[in-house]
Amino acid sequence: MKAWSATDKALMMVTHKTRIDYDEPVIEAHNEVRKTPIDTGLQRVVTHRIDVSPGATVRSYHDYFGSHVHYFNLLEAHSELSIDAHSIVETTDAICCGPGYDVDQRVWTQRLSEYLNWSPAVPFLADYQTVRNPVEIGLDADDFLDALRTLGSTFASRFRYDETTTDVHDSPEALFRAGGGVCQDLAHALLGVLRSASVPCRYVSGYVYDPVVDDEGDRVQGSSASHAWVQVWHPDLGWVGIEPTNDKLVDWQYVRIAIGRDYTDVQPLRGIFLGAPEQTLDVSVQIRRIG
């Protein structure tokens, strides 16, 4: 088992560009951006910057879940908005970094209650019971990892990656009905299955590196946009990432941006404005290995 003792590292360069074109000029736009990696036991941020056009004063804070949030206001009329994030992050080949120390000494069922209960995008569904789930919180570390791998393979064989069947507002029910969806759908459904078994789990947004772009390794799904996976908690391992879309445990190929109960806590861009609601959104993500 390769856990927190792993030494293999990779240097990843990520560019995440978002452009919004409005049919008519808008004013008083207030925006939150979650595109910034944070330092964890499994990754280290080397450099990061966010460029906004039209120009604005960009401030930041860390939200309740520890994600890095930038925010800015555009009060003058504008017909387009561009937000480009550039990051270099060092990742490791470990799959977890141990339980760590938590000053909150409550029992884990209280400490992790947000990740045990239903949430806005992960409501209770009877469909969760149709997925065979071998993951139990009482398993020892090795059996727990084996059970996670088995559950990931179950998802990969049952649900196809399909960008045409769901949209960002769908609940996991749409995935069960269509038999396919995108990484967000698989992550939400996986959260539902695990929470049904009283296993603490949380939604993660970030990026996944596709080795094919550098002519090496096997292709992975979801590298051309923000990606999503799930972290599952074990008392000896801490948080372990499992990625149902590509049927693997999260390793050096992944760059973490934000965590939360589900997608509603980690949206890359959230905002309001005054003006006509019609707009065109264009998003591109590029992640390359540079070391």
Backbone torsions as a table, in degrees:
resi	resn	phi	psi	omega
1	MET	NA	122.4	177.5
2	LYS	-95.6	108.8	-176.9
3	ALA	-120.5	-121.1	-171.6
4	TRP	-81.8	-0.7	179.4
5	SER	-93.3	-0.2	-176.5
6	ALA	-67.0	145.4	-178.5
7	THR	-117.1	-11.2	-179.0
8	ASP	-65.6	134.6	-177.2
9	LYS	-132.6	158.7	176.0
10	ALA	-141.8	149.7	178.4
11	LEU	-108.8	119.8	-174.9
12	MET	-114.4	137.0	176.0
13	MET	-112.1	124.7	-175.5
14	VAL	-121.4	132.4	171.6
15	THR	-124.3	122.0	-178.2
16	HIS	-123.9	110.1	-176.4
17	LYS	-111.6	134.3	176.3
18	THR	-128.9	131.4	176.8
19	ARG	-131.7	131.5	176.5
20	ILE	-120.0	125.3	174.9
21	ASP	-110.0	124.5	-179.4
22	TYR	-96.7	141.7	179.3
23	ASP	-64.3	-29.8	176.8
24	GLU	-137.5	154.8	178.9
25	PRO	-57.1	141.7	177.9
26	VAL	-119.1	162.0	179.6
27	ILE	-135.0	170.0	175.8
28	GLU	48.3	53.8	177.1
29	ALA	-88.0	130.9	178.9
30	HIS	-123.5	122.6	-169.2
31	ASN	-130.5	143.7	169.4
32	GLU	-116.8	138.4	-177.7
33	VAL	-126.9	127.5	172.7
34	ARG	-118.2	87.7	178.5
35	LYS	-133.8	12.1	-172.0
36	THR	-105.6	119.6	175.5
37	PRO	-63.8	156.3	174.8
38	ILE	-124.3	156.5	177.3
39	ASP	-72.3	132.0	175.9
40	THR	-136.6	-178.2	176.4
41	GLY	-67.6	-13.2	-176.5
42	LEU	-115.1	-3.9	177.5
43	GLN	-151.8	153.3	179.8
44	ARG	-132.4	126.9	-179.9
45	VAL	-80.8	121.1	179.2
46	VAL	-87.5	-52.4	175.7
47	THR	-143.7	154.6	174.1
48	HIS	-159.0	141.9	171.3
49	ARG	-151.1	154.5	175.7
50	ILE	-123.5	128.9	177.4
51	ASP	-110.4	128.9	-178.5
52	VAL	-121.4	134.2	175.5
53	SER	-136.2	128.3	1.4
54	PRO	-60.2	156.6	-177.0
55	GLY	-60.4	142.2	179.9
56	ALA	-153.0	157.5	173.0
57	THR	-77.9	118.4	-176.6
58	VAL	-104.7	124.4	177.1
59	ARG	-115.7	171.1	-176.5
60	SER	-147.8	162.5	174.2
61	TYR	-158.9	169.8	173.5
62	HIS	-105.4	130.0	-176.0
63	ASP	-80.8	-176.5	-175.8
64	TYR	-55.8	-34.5	-176.2
65	PHE	-89.9	-0.8	178.6
66	GLY	93.9	2.9	179.2
67	SER	-76.8	148.9	-179.1
68	HIS	-88.2	120.3	-175.5
69	VAL	-117.4	129.5	170.2
70	HIS	-103.5	146.6	178.7
71	TYR	-143.7	150.3	-179.7
72	PHE	-157.8	161.0	178.6
73	ASN	-121.6	142.4	172.7
74	LEU	-125.1	103.9	-173.9
75	LEU	-90.2	-24.8	-179.8
76	GLU	-82.6	159.6	179.6
77	ALA	-62.6	137.3	176.4
78	HIS	-151.9	149.3	-176.8
79	SER	-105.9	-7.8	179.7
80	GLU	-150.5	157.5	178.7
81	LEU	-141.9	129.8	176.7
82	SER	-123.2	134.5	177.3
83	ILE	-132.8	110.6	-178.2
84	ASP	-114.7	126.4	178.2
85	ALA	-113.1	132.1	-179.3
86	HIS	-125.3	125.6	-176.3
87	SER	-137.9	147.5	166.3
88	ILE	-123.7	124.9	-173.2
89	VAL	-132.4	135.3	173.4
90	GLU	-93.3	122.7	179.1
91	THR	-111.0	166.3	177.8
92	THR	-123.1	164.5	-179.1
93	ASP	-89.1	8.7	177.2
94	ALA	-75.4	154.1	177.4
95	ILE	-102.1	-9.6	175.3
96	CYS	-163.3	168.0	-177.8
97	CYS	-130.4	25.8	175.6
98	GLY	85.4	167.0	-175.0
99	PRO	-69.3	-25.3	-179.7
100	GLY	69.8	-173.2	179.6
101	TYR	-112.9	132.2	-179.4
102	ASP	-123.9	122.6	-179.8
103	VAL	-66.8	-18.5	176.9
104	ASP	-80.2	108.4	-173.1
105	GLN	-95.1	12.7	175.6
106	ARG	-66.4	159.0	176.3
107	VAL	-62.1	154.5	-170.6
108	TRP	-63.0	-29.8	179.6
109	THR	-64.8	-28.1	175.5
110	GLN	-87.0	-42.3	-176.7
111	ARG	-63.3	-34.2	-174.8
112	LEU	-110.5	26.3	-173.7
113	SER	-60.2	-34.4	178.8
114	GLU	-59.9	-28.6	-175.6
115	TYR	-98.3	8.2	176.9
116	LEU	-111.1	-19.2	-174.1
117	ASN	-101.0	162.0	175.9
118	TRP	-64.6	151.7	-175.6
119	SER	-135.4	173.7	-172.9
120	PRO	-52.4	-42.4	-177.4
121	ALA	-98.6	-0.1	177.4
122	VAL	-129.6	74.9	178.0
123	PRO	-79.7	168.2	175.4
124	PHE	-65.2	135.0	173.9
125	LEU	-139.2	138.6	175.0
126	ALA	-65.7	-22.8	-178.4
127	ASP	-58.9	-29.2	-178.3
128	TYR	-58.4	-31.9	-177.5
129	GLN	-72.3	-11.0	179.1
130	THR	-83.4	-5.9	179.4
131	VAL	-100.1	122.4	178.1
132	ARG	-68.5	121.5	-174.3
133	ASN	-124.0	109.9	179.3
134	PRO	-88.3	-0.3	-174.4
135	VAL	-80.5	125.8	176.5
136	GLU	-134.1	143.6	-177.1
137	ILE	-65.6	-23.5	-177.1
138	GLY	-85.1	-1.7	179.3
139	LEU	-68.6	151.1	173.5
140	ASP	-72.5	171.4	-169.4
141	ALA	-58.6	-48.3	-177.0
142	ASP	-65.7	-43.2	179.2
143	ASP	-66.3	-34.6	178.0
144	PHE	-62.4	-45.5	179.1
145	LEU	-65.3	-40.6	177.8
146	ASP	-62.3	-40.2	179.6
147	ALA	-66.4	-38.3	176.9
148	LEU	-62.2	-43.4	179.6
149	ARG	-63.2	-40.6	178.8
150	THR	-63.6	-43.3	179.2
151	LEU	-64.4	-40.1	176.7
152	GLY	-61.1	-41.0	178.6
153	SER	-67.1	-35.3	176.5
154	THR	-61.0	-44.5	178.1
155	PHE	-63.7	-43.8	-177.8
156	ALA	-63.3	-34.7	-178.8
157	SER	-81.6	-26.6	-177.1
158	ARG	-88.8	-35.3	-174.8
159	PHE	-118.0	130.1	178.0
160	ARG	-89.2	152.2	173.6
161	TYR	-79.9	117.2	-172.3
162	ASP	-146.7	114.5	-176.6
163	GLU	-82.6	-0.9	-172.7
164	THR	-104.0	-7.7	-169.3
165	THR	-98.9	-20.2	-175.3
166	THR	-135.2	168.6	170.3
167	ASP	-129.7	177.3	-170.1
168	VAL	-63.8	-19.7	-176.9
169	HIS	-94.9	-2.5	-176.8
170	ASP	-72.9	148.8	172.9
171	SER	-87.5	170.1	178.6
172	PRO	-58.0	-19.3	179.1
173	GLU	-56.6	-36.3	-179.5
174	ALA	-63.4	-36.6	178.0
175	LEU	-64.4	-45.3	-179.8
176	PHE	-64.3	-36.5	-178.8
177	ARG	-72.7	-40.9	-175.6
178	ALA	-87.9	-22.6	-177.5
179	GLY	79.0	7.4	-179.7
180	GLY	-163.6	162.7	179.5
181	GLY	178.8	-166.2	-179.3
182	VAL	-101.3	-179.2	-174.2
183	CYS	-57.9	-36.4	178.5
184	GLN	-60.5	-42.6	-179.1
185	ASP	-65.8	-44.9	179.9
186	LEU	-64.9	-38.9	178.6
187	ALA	-64.5	-44.1	179.6
188	HIS	-63.0	-42.7	179.4
189	ALA	-65.6	-39.6	178.2
190	LEU	-63.7	-40.5	175.1
191	LEU	-58.6	-42.3	179.8
192	GLY	-62.5	-42.4	179.4
193	VAL	-63.6	-44.4	-177.8
194	LEU	-70.3	-40.8	179.2
195	ARG	-67.0	-30.2	174.8
196	SER	-62.0	-27.0	179.4
197	ALA	-97.1	10.5	179.2
198	SER	59.9	39.3	175.8
199	VAL	-106.0	122.1	-179.3
200	PRO	-62.2	132.1	-178.0
201	CYS	-154.6	152.5	-177.5
202	ARG	-143.2	157.3	-177.9
203	TYR	-86.2	138.8	179.0
204	VAL	-126.6	133.4	172.1
205	SER	-111.1	149.4	179.8
206	GLY	174.8	-142.3	-176.7
207	TYR	-139.0	152.7	175.9
208	VAL	-126.3	134.6	-179.2
209	TYR	-84.1	131.1	176.6
210	ASP	-101.2	109.3	-177.9
211	PRO	-58.2	-21.1	-178.9
212	VAL	-61.6	-29.9	-178.7
213	VAL	-64.0	-23.2	176.8
214	ASP	-109.8	21.7	176.1
215	ASP	58.9	39.4	175.9
216	GLU	-150.5	145.7	176.0
217	GLY	79.8	-179.8	-177.9
218	ASP	-92.3	150.8	-179.7
219	ARG	-68.1	143.5	172.4
220	VAL	-119.5	153.8	179.1
221	GLN	-88.5	143.5	170.2
222	GLY	91.9	12.1	-176.8
223	SER	-80.7	-12.9	-175.3
224	SER	-90.5	6.4	179.1
225	ALA	-151.2	177.1	172.2
226	SER	-56.7	140.4	-176.1
227	HIS	-113.4	167.0	-179.2
228	ALA	-142.2	144.4	174.2
229	TRP	-151.2	-170.0	-174.4
230	VAL	-127.5	141.0	168.6
231	GLN	-109.0	135.6	-177.1
232	VAL	-119.8	136.3	-173.0
233	TRP	-97.0	138.0	174.2
234	HIS	-133.7	139.2	-174.3
235	PRO	-60.4	-26.9	179.7
236	ASP	-96.7	-28.2	-175.4
237	LEU	-95.9	-23.1	-169.6
238	GLY	79.8	-144.3	-178.2
239	TRP	-89.2	126.8	178.9
240	VAL	-116.2	128.4	-180.0
241	GLY	-87.3	133.7	174.2
242	ILE	-127.7	133.7	-172.9
243	GLU	-118.9	97.8	-173.7
244	PRO	-68.7	-26.9	-177.9
245	THR	-61.0	-42.9	-178.8
246	ASN	-109.3	9.6	173.0
247	ASP	54.6	60.2	178.3
248	LYS	-157.8	159.8	170.1
249	LEU	-78.8	147.1	-174.2
250	VAL	-72.4	130.7	-176.5
251	ASP	-134.7	-146.8	-174.8
252	TRP	-66.3	-16.2	-177.7
253	GLN	-76.3	-5.6	-172.1
254	TYR	-112.3	140.1	174.1
255	VAL	-118.2	120.0	-177.2
256	ARG	-86.8	136.2	176.8
257	ILE	-109.8	-58.9	-172.7
258	ALA	-142.6	155.3	176.3
259	ILE	-129.0	158.2	177.6
260	GLY	-177.6	-171.4	179.1
261	ARG	-71.1	-34.9	179.3
262	ASP	-165.2	-169.8	-175.3
263	TYR	-59.2	-30.9	-176.8
264	THR	-62.6	-20.9	179.3
265	ASP	-90.1	-9.3	-169.8
266	VAL	-130.6	15.4	-176.1
267	GLN	-51.7	130.8	-179.5
268	PRO	-59.8	-33.8	179.5
269	LEU	-141.6	127.9	178.5
270	ARG	-138.6	133.5	-179.6
271	GLY	-168.9	174.1	175.8
272	ILE	-136.1	157.5	177.7
273	PHE	-156.5	167.3	174.2
274	LEU	-104.8	127.5	-179.8
275	GLY	146.1	-178.0	179.6
276	ALA	-61.2	137.3	-174.8
277	PRO	-76.5	-13.7	-176.0
278	GLU	-69.4	131.3	-179.1
279	GLN	-155.3	158.8	176.7
280	THR	-119.0	127.1	-177.2
281	LEU	-109.3	131.6	177.0
282	ASP	-129.1	123.0	-176.9
283	VAL	-127.7	136.4	174.7
284	SER	-138.0	141.7	178.6
285	VAL	-130.4	133.8	173.6
286	GLN	-130.8	126.4	176.2
287	ILE	-127.1	125.5	-177.6
288	ARG	-128.0	149.7	172.3
289	ARG	-91.1	126.3	-177.3
290	ILE	-118.8	3.7	179.1
291	GLY	-173.0	NA	NA
